[in-house]
Amino acid sequence: MVDATPSQTVRPKAKTAGITLRLLATAYDLIILFGLLFIAFAISTQIASIPSNHWLSQLLVTIIAYAYFAGFWSKGGATTGMRPWKLRVAMIDTGDHPSLANATVRFFAMGLTWLAFGVTFFQLMAYVATGNIDKLTFFVASIIPFISMLCMLLTPRKQPLHDLLAGTSMFKLQ
């Protein structure tokens, strides 16, 4: 840590996080999130009798994922999956953890990227299985993750699209 006067922001020593650590943290977070969603679905389907394909179930998934990611990012800068690797999300201009508004932008932009990646993946699997592909869907869905990865490769702080939009970056504490 750096000593600071009241007018300075205290910033930990950190370097930009690489793709491998980001993916490991994401995998860990997804395991935790699936556990939370399993419990939520068990309660909603057994007690409230809401079918899993009902729009309320989809809303529940979004709310739980949002609360998990945006909550952790805005309160301490790191999710449970980021902590073992000492990763933190911080605002580029101040080094502080993101506000709830910035965490919200980051969450929905990241969600759009992962959704587009999923659509691209399933389009490729359909092509492998059937030999047919919806070219327009594939192109539109694949362009978002491509742009995000391109941003990560070209920006000095390795910021994917969601970090650029939110004004944040992910760092590995030293």
N, C-alpha and C positions, 0 to 999 in steps of 0.2 A: 504494500500500500504506500501511497505517497502522502506525506504530510500536506495539509491544506489549511489555508486561512478561510474564514467564513465566506469569502467571496469566490472561492475556488470549489470546483466539483472534485470530490475524491474519486479517483479512477484506479481500479486494480490494474496491475500489469497483465496484459493479455495480448494474444495474437489472433488473427482471423482463423476461424475454425475451418477445417478441410471437409471435403465431401464424405469421407469415410466415417468420421466421428458424427457428422450430422445424420447419416443413415443409421448408424448404430443407435443413436439417441432416439430417432424416429421409430425404429423397431421396438425398442424398450417401451416407448410411450404407447405404441399401438397395442402391445400386449396388455398393458394396464387399462387402456381405453376399452378394449374388447371385454375385459373382465367387468368393468363398470357397466358396459352396455348389456352384457349377459344378465346381470342382476336387474337392471332397469327393465329389460324385456320380460324377464321372468315375472316381475311384479306387475307390469302393465298387461301382460297376456293372461296371467292366472288370476289376479285380483280384479283388475279393471276390465277384463275380457276384451281388450283392444287387439285386433289382429295385427300381426307384424308388418303386413303390407298396407296398413291404414296410414293416412297422412299424419295422424297424431304420433304414430310410432316413428316416422321419418323426422318429424319435428323434435321428438324426444332425443333422437340420435344427434341432431344438430346442436341442441341445447347442451347436452352432456359434453360433447366434444368442445364446444365453445367455452363452457365453464372451465373445463380442464385446461385447455391451452391458453386462452386469453387470461384466465384467472392466475395461473402460475406465472405467465410472462409479465403481467402487470404488477404482481405483488412482489416478485423476487427476481424476475428476469430469467428463470429457468424452470422447466418442467421436471418431474421426477426422473424421466429418461435422460435428461441433459446433465443432471447433477453428478453421476459417477464419472463422467468424462470432463467435468469442470467446464461445461459450456454455459454461456450466458447470452441472452439477447439484450442488446443495449441500443439506445438511441445514438445515432452517429454524431449528432452535434454536442451532446452533453455527457454521454457515457452512462447515463442513468437507465434504469429499466424502463420499458415502454409504459406509457399511460394506457388506460383501458381503451381509449380511442385508437391509439396506434396498434395495440394488440389486436383489436377488432379488425382493423384493416389488414393486418398481417395474417390473421386467421382465415378470413374469407378469401383473400388472394391466394393463400397457400392451398386452401380447400379447392378452389377452382383449378389450380394447377394439378393437384392430385386427382381430381375428378376427370380432368382432360386426359391425364396419363392413363387412368383406368379405362376410359373409353377407347383410347388408342390401343392399349394392350388387348382388350377384348375384340377389337376389330381385327387385329393381327391373328388372334387365336381362331376367329371365325374364318379368316382367309386360309389358315393352315388346315382347318377341318373341312372346309367346303370348296375352297378355291375362289370364293366370291368375297368381294369387299365393297363396302359403300365408300367410294373414293372421296366424296365431299365430307362425310362424317369423319373419315380418317384424317383428311387434311386439316379440317377445322380443329379437331381435337388434338392433333399432334403439334400444332403450331404453338400452343400455349406452353407446354413443357419445354419445347425447343427454345423459345424466346427466354424462358426462365433460366435454362442451363447456359445459354449464350450470355445472358447478363452476368451469371456467376463466373464465367470464364473471362469476361472482358472488364469487369469492374475491379478496382484496386482492392476493395474489401471483400471480394468474392460474394457479392450480394445477389441472390436470386431475385426474381421479379417481385415476390411478396415483400422482401426486405427493402427493395428500392421504393416500392409504393408506400411502405410504412415508415420510412426514414430510419430503419434499424439495420443492424448487422449481428451476426453470431460470432462470439469470441470464445477462445479457449483460455481460461485463466491459467497463469503460470505459478 
